[in-house]
Amino acid sequence: MDNAPAETTKAPAVSIAPGPHIGGRSFTTRRMMLDVLLALLPVAVASFLVFRERALLQMAIGVASALAAEAVFSSMRGRRPTLGDGSAAVTGLILALSLPATAPWYVGFVGALSGIGLGKAVFGGLGQNIFNPAMVGRAFVMMAFPQAMAAGGYIDAQAGVDALTLATPLTALQMGGAVADLRALFLGTTNGSVGETSALACLVGGAYLCLRRTASWQIPAGVVAAVAAVAGLGRLFGPGGAWTVGHEICSGALLFGAFYIATDPVTSPLTPRGKWIFGVGTGLLVMLIRKLSSYPEGVMFSVLVMNALVPLINRWTIPVPVGGPVPERKRPA
């Protein structure tokens, strides 16, 4: 008996963190990505009604290129491609919807390649990236193909606009002081990137994401509140004009970015207070870029800047554990 091997017991794996602890097996990456794809359907339909086959082409190129890039970079890193979780498809679709309808096919391809490669794979893959991959891809093609990224080219006549060359509402306002019709901005019968023209479609899809709790409502609320506050103060203390707070909210990629880009759970804060700070900061940066720079739109740059601040925001807004803060141990004298 003395020579019998002693029984080895494994120490239990204990995860220590402040409670409460709530989990759900149904809340998976696949389910979240499917929710985003479903929420993008109203935006995709609205873009098709305005841009027709050009919108379909951009979306097809973006999704196919993102899936291919995900497979290639995963294989290069010796990992099995995880195309089934839907994250690559979401990145490709959001990227495509952020591009002009007139952009050549290679813009979407290069954008998806750089977004998945530089914005996701180099950080270690899904869940490890600091910046939103779709916005990394868009920023790359914005610098690489500035002329191709100019959204001044195509509007379908059946949508109520009879011009084949038309500046975006924000560009027209900045260059010549032209004010777009607010109803057209809300419905989406204006020029712009494929998915940003219809504020109504963005609100419908964004409401679905928030109701499903796939997106945190604090972030888009903070973005819109900050933009509305700055625009309201501008009208209160500045010269009056036809460009209202509603124009500021419904124009450009503000609502599209607030609901679909800024709410990315990987690149946004974890705490409720942090989400408010992130949203308000994004909205303030958007207005700062719109009003004080030569660039008419500021959503992409604002989101990327705030992505870089997320680790600090999480650190600044650590919630107090249930029962109060943990008492500090006094060191012996």
PLY file of the C-alpha trace (Angstrom):
ply
format ascii 1.0
element vertex 333
property float x
property float y
property float z
element edge 332
property int vertex1
property int vertex2
end_header
0.00 0.00 0.00
2.87 2.36 0.79
4.24 1.88 -2.71
0.94 2.75 -4.39
1.10 5.93 -6.49
-0.47 8.88 -4.82
-3.64 10.20 -6.38
-3.12 13.44 -8.24
-5.84 16.02 -8.04
-6.11 18.92 -10.39
-6.67 22.32 -8.93
-10.04 23.78 -9.90
-9.99 26.52 -12.50
-11.27 29.58 -10.69
-12.04 32.84 -12.46
-11.98 35.82 -10.08
-13.90 38.94 -11.07
-16.41 41.27 -9.41
-19.99 40.07 -9.67
-22.71 39.73 -10.64
-21.93 37.10 -13.27
-24.53 36.63 -15.99
-23.95 34.51 -19.05
-25.91 33.08 -21.93
-24.87 30.40 -24.38
-27.18 31.76 -27.05
-25.32 35.09 -27.18
-22.57 33.96 -29.54
-20.45 35.71 -32.14
-22.40 34.00 -34.90
-25.71 35.20 -33.51
-24.42 38.78 -33.12
-23.05 38.87 -36.67
-26.31 37.48 -38.01
-28.17 40.26 -36.21
-25.91 42.86 -37.83
-26.47 41.35 -41.28
-30.24 41.39 -40.74
-30.07 44.98 -39.47
-28.18 45.99 -42.62
-30.99 44.71 -44.87
-32.99 47.99 -44.77
-29.84 49.91 -45.66
-29.01 47.47 -48.47
-32.55 47.72 -49.89
-32.50 51.52 -49.74
-29.12 51.60 -51.48
-30.43 49.33 -54.24
-33.47 51.56 -54.81
-31.16 54.54 -55.36
-28.02 53.10 -56.94
-29.46 49.94 -58.53
-26.93 47.40 -59.85
-23.98 49.52 -58.75
-24.95 49.00 -55.11
-25.28 45.25 -55.62
-21.87 45.14 -57.29
-20.18 47.01 -54.43
-21.77 44.75 -51.80
-20.89 41.57 -53.69
-17.25 42.63 -54.15
-16.91 43.74 -50.53
-18.32 40.55 -48.98
-16.52 38.16 -51.37
-13.19 39.96 -50.94
-13.49 40.02 -47.14
-14.27 36.30 -47.00
-11.35 35.51 -49.29
-9.00 37.73 -47.26
-10.13 36.09 -44.02
-9.39 32.64 -45.44
-5.97 33.65 -46.79
-4.74 35.44 -43.67
-6.03 32.70 -41.36
-4.16 30.10 -43.42
-1.00 32.19 -43.37
-1.16 32.25 -39.57
-1.69 28.48 -39.43
-5.26 28.73 -38.23
-8.47 27.32 -39.56
-10.55 30.00 -41.32
-13.61 30.95 -39.27
-15.85 32.13 -42.08
-18.95 30.67 -40.47
-19.07 33.19 -37.62
-20.05 35.95 -40.07
-17.54 38.54 -38.85
-15.72 38.77 -42.19
-19.00 39.09 -44.08
-20.09 41.92 -41.79
-16.77 43.72 -42.31
-17.04 43.38 -46.10
-20.66 44.54 -46.20
-20.09 47.57 -43.97
-17.04 48.51 -46.02
-18.99 48.21 -49.28
-21.84 50.33 -47.92
-19.34 53.02 -46.93
-17.97 53.33 -50.49
-19.35 55.49 -53.31
-21.46 53.68 -55.87
-19.12 54.84 -58.63
-15.96 53.44 -57.02
-14.13 50.96 -59.32
-14.21 47.28 -58.40
-10.63 47.24 -57.18
-11.38 49.81 -54.46
-13.65 47.39 -52.61
-11.19 44.54 -53.12
-8.20 46.50 -51.78
-10.31 47.92 -48.95
-11.42 44.47 -47.80
-7.89 43.09 -48.10
-6.39 45.91 -46.03
-9.28 45.94 -43.56
-9.02 42.23 -42.76
-5.23 42.17 -42.97
-4.17 45.44 -41.33
-7.22 45.97 -39.15
-7.79 42.45 -37.87
-5.25 39.71 -38.71
-2.15 41.60 -37.56
-3.68 42.00 -34.10
-4.41 38.29 -33.75
-7.81 37.90 -35.35
-11.37 38.35 -34.17
-11.65 39.90 -30.73
-8.06 41.15 -30.63
-8.22 44.09 -33.03
-8.03 47.63 -31.70
-9.54 49.46 -34.67
-12.72 48.77 -36.62
-11.55 46.67 -39.61
-14.06 48.16 -42.05
-12.91 51.70 -41.22
-9.26 50.67 -41.49
-10.00 49.43 -44.99
-11.89 52.57 -45.90
-9.13 54.79 -44.57
-6.59 52.84 -46.65
-8.49 53.25 -49.92
-9.28 56.87 -49.06
-5.55 57.57 -49.07
-4.72 55.23 -51.94
-7.53 56.18 -54.33
-8.73 59.69 -53.42
-10.27 60.42 -56.82
-12.13 57.11 -56.96
-13.53 57.76 -53.49
-15.23 61.00 -54.55
-18.96 60.28 -54.36
-20.02 62.54 -57.16
-21.21 60.39 -59.93
-24.41 58.41 -60.02
-28.00 58.74 -58.91
-30.81 56.77 -60.52
-33.42 58.98 -62.16
-36.24 56.81 -60.83
-35.30 57.87 -57.30
-36.41 61.41 -58.06
-33.02 62.93 -58.88
-32.47 63.72 -62.54
-28.73 64.49 -62.40
-26.00 62.01 -63.20
-23.33 64.11 -61.50
-24.30 65.45 -58.11
-22.20 66.39 -55.10
-23.01 64.89 -51.75
-25.10 67.13 -49.46
-22.18 67.87 -47.12
-19.84 68.63 -50.01
-22.42 70.89 -51.65
-22.90 72.73 -48.35
-19.18 73.22 -47.80
-18.33 74.22 -51.36
-21.28 76.41 -52.27
-23.59 76.70 -49.29
-26.31 74.60 -50.98
-28.81 73.10 -48.55
-30.32 69.70 -49.34
-33.98 68.96 -48.74
-34.40 67.39 -45.28
-37.04 64.98 -46.55
-34.65 63.73 -49.23
-31.94 63.22 -46.62
-34.31 61.29 -44.39
-35.62 59.02 -47.16
-32.31 58.64 -48.97
-32.84 60.18 -52.41
-29.52 62.03 -52.32
-26.01 61.22 -53.41
-23.35 59.83 -51.11
-21.81 56.53 -50.19
-23.90 53.46 -50.92
-25.29 52.90 -47.43
-25.31 56.36 -45.90
-28.01 58.15 -47.89
-31.17 56.93 -46.12
-31.48 58.04 -42.50
-34.76 56.12 -42.22
-33.15 52.82 -43.19
-30.31 53.38 -40.70
-32.80 54.12 -37.92
-34.85 50.98 -38.65
-31.82 48.70 -38.70
-30.22 50.45 -35.73
-33.38 50.09 -33.64
-33.35 46.35 -34.36
-29.74 46.07 -33.18
-30.48 47.95 -29.96
-33.64 45.96 -29.21
-31.73 42.72 -29.71
-28.97 44.11 -27.44
-26.44 43.33 -30.12
-25.55 47.03 -30.10
-25.36 49.19 -26.99
-27.88 52.01 -27.29
-25.69 54.38 -25.25
-23.18 54.75 -28.10
-25.53 55.95 -30.89
-27.44 58.02 -28.34
-24.20 59.71 -27.32
-23.19 60.34 -30.93
-26.53 61.88 -31.89
-26.79 63.89 -28.66
-23.33 65.39 -29.12
-23.98 66.31 -32.75
-27.37 67.79 -31.89
-25.90 69.82 -29.02
-23.06 71.28 -31.08
-25.33 71.98 -34.05
-27.91 73.57 -31.78
-25.32 75.81 -30.15
-24.06 76.78 -33.60
-27.50 77.90 -34.65
-28.07 79.68 -31.33
-24.89 81.74 -31.35
-24.07 81.75 -35.05
-25.80 83.12 -38.11
-29.12 81.51 -38.91
-29.53 79.42 -42.01
-31.52 76.69 -43.66
-29.09 73.98 -42.51
-30.71 72.74 -39.29
-29.89 70.24 -36.57
-31.95 67.69 -38.48
-29.79 68.22 -41.56
-26.66 67.63 -39.51
-27.97 64.36 -38.09
-29.46 62.96 -41.30
-26.59 63.90 -43.63
-23.47 61.95 -44.37
-22.62 58.72 -42.59
-23.57 59.91 -39.11
-26.45 57.52 -38.40
-24.83 54.68 -40.36
-21.65 55.09 -38.36
-23.44 55.59 -35.04
-25.44 52.35 -35.26
-23.29 49.99 -37.32
-19.66 51.11 -36.92
-19.23 52.77 -33.54
-21.16 49.97 -31.79
-18.66 47.26 -32.76
-18.34 45.34 -29.45
-14.64 44.59 -29.97
-13.50 48.17 -30.55
-15.90 50.01 -28.22
-15.83 50.35 -24.40
-17.20 47.71 -22.06
-18.67 49.88 -19.30
-21.92 51.88 -19.50
-20.18 55.16 -18.65
-17.45 54.35 -21.11
-20.00 53.82 -23.87
-21.45 57.27 -23.24
-17.98 58.81 -23.30
-17.17 56.96 -26.51
-20.40 58.05 -28.21
-20.19 61.67 -27.13
-16.52 61.85 -28.07
-17.26 60.44 -31.51
-20.04 62.97 -32.09
-17.88 65.89 -30.96
-15.05 64.84 -33.27
-17.47 64.52 -36.18
-18.62 68.11 -35.72
-15.06 69.32 -35.20
-13.97 67.79 -38.50
-17.06 68.96 -40.37
-16.86 72.56 -39.24
-13.15 73.24 -38.85
-11.52 71.20 -41.62
-11.68 71.00 -45.39
-13.05 67.45 -45.17
-16.88 67.51 -45.28
-17.39 64.21 -43.44
-15.78 63.01 -40.23
-17.33 59.73 -39.08
-14.53 57.43 -40.24
-11.72 59.43 -38.63
-13.73 60.05 -35.47
-14.41 56.35 -34.91
-10.77 55.41 -35.49
-9.53 58.07 -33.06
-11.98 56.95 -30.38
-11.04 53.29 -31.00
-7.50 54.19 -29.97
-8.81 55.66 -26.69
-10.95 52.66 -25.73
-8.33 51.03 -23.44
-8.01 54.28 -21.50
-11.78 54.76 -21.36
-12.21 51.24 -19.97
-9.57 51.95 -17.33
-11.14 55.27 -16.35
-14.65 53.87 -15.98
-14.11 50.62 -14.08
-17.39 50.07 -12.16
-17.45 49.64 -8.39
-17.94 45.95 -7.48
-21.15 44.88 -5.77
-20.75 45.52 -2.06
-18.40 48.45 -2.44
-14.79 48.91 -3.40
-12.26 46.29 -2.36
-10.40 47.58 0.74
-6.71 48.15 0.25
-4.35 46.09 2.36
-2.13 48.10 4.64
1.52 47.33 4.36
3.26 46.56 7.63
5.42 49.38 8.91
0 1
1 2
2 3
3 4
4 5
5 6
6 7
7 8
8 9
9 10
10 11
11 12
12 13
13 14
14 15
15 16
16 17
17 18
18 19
19 20
20 21
21 22
22 23
23 24
24 25
25 26
26 27
27 28
28 29
29 30
30 31
31 32
32 33
33 34
34 35
35 36
36 37
37 38
38 39
39 40
40 41
41 42
42 43
43 44
44 45
45 46
46 47
47 48
48 49
49 50
50 51
51 52
52 53
53 54
54 55
55 56
56 57
57 58
58 59
59 60
60 61
61 62
62 63
63 64
64 65
65 66
66 67
67 68
68 69
69 70
70 71
71 72
72 73
73 74
74 75
75 76
76 77
77 78
78 79
79 80
80 81
81 82
82 83
83 84
84 85
85 86
86 87
87 88
88 89
89 90
90 91
91 92
92 93
93 94
94 95
95 96
96 97
97 98
98 99
99 100
100 101
101 102
102 103
103 104
104 105
105 106
106 107
107 108
108 109
109 110
110 111
111 112
112 113
113 114
114 115
115 116
116 117
117 118
118 119
119 120
120 121
121 122
122 123
123 124
124 125
125 126
126 127
127 128
128 129
129 130
130 131
131 132
132 133
133 134
134 135
135 136
136 137
137 138
138 139
139 140
140 141
141 142
142 143
143 144
144 145
145 146
146 147
147 148
148 149
149 150
150 151
151 152
152 153
153 154
154 155
155 156
156 157
157 158
158 159
159 160
160 161
161 162
162 163
163 164
164 165
165 166
166 167
167 168
168 169
169 170
170 171
171 172
172 173
173 174
174 175
175 176
176 177
177 178
178 179
179 180
180 181
181 182
182 183
183 184
184 185
185 186
186 187
187 188
188 189
189 190
190 191
191 192
192 193
193 194
194 195
195 196
196 197
197 198
198 199
199 200
200 201
201 202
202 203
203 204
204 205
205 206
206 207
207 208
208 209
209 210
210 211
211 212
212 213
213 214
214 215
215 216
216 217
217 218
218 219
219 220
220 221
221 222
222 223
223 224
224 225
225 226
226 227
227 228
228 229
229 230
230 231
231 232
232 233
233 234
234 235
235 236
236 237
237 238
238 239
239 240
240 241
241 242
242 243
243 244
244 245
245 246
246 247
247 248
248 249
249 250
250 251
251 252
252 253
253 254
254 255
255 256
256 257
257 258
258 259
259 260
260 261
261 262
262 263
263 264
264 265
265 266
266 267
267 268
268 269
269 270
270 271
271 272
272 273
273 274
274 275
275 276
276 277
277 278
278 279
279 280
280 281
281 282
282 283
283 284
284 285
285 286
286 287
287 288
288 289
289 290
290 291
291 292
292 293
293 294
294 295
295 296
296 297
297 298
298 299
299 300
300 301
301 302
302 303
303 304
304 305
305 306
306 307
307 308
308 309
309 310
310 311
311 312
312 313
313 314
314 315
315 316
316 317
317 318
318 319
319 320
320 321
321 322
322 323
323 324
324 325
325 326
326 327
327 328
328 329
329 330
330 331
331 332
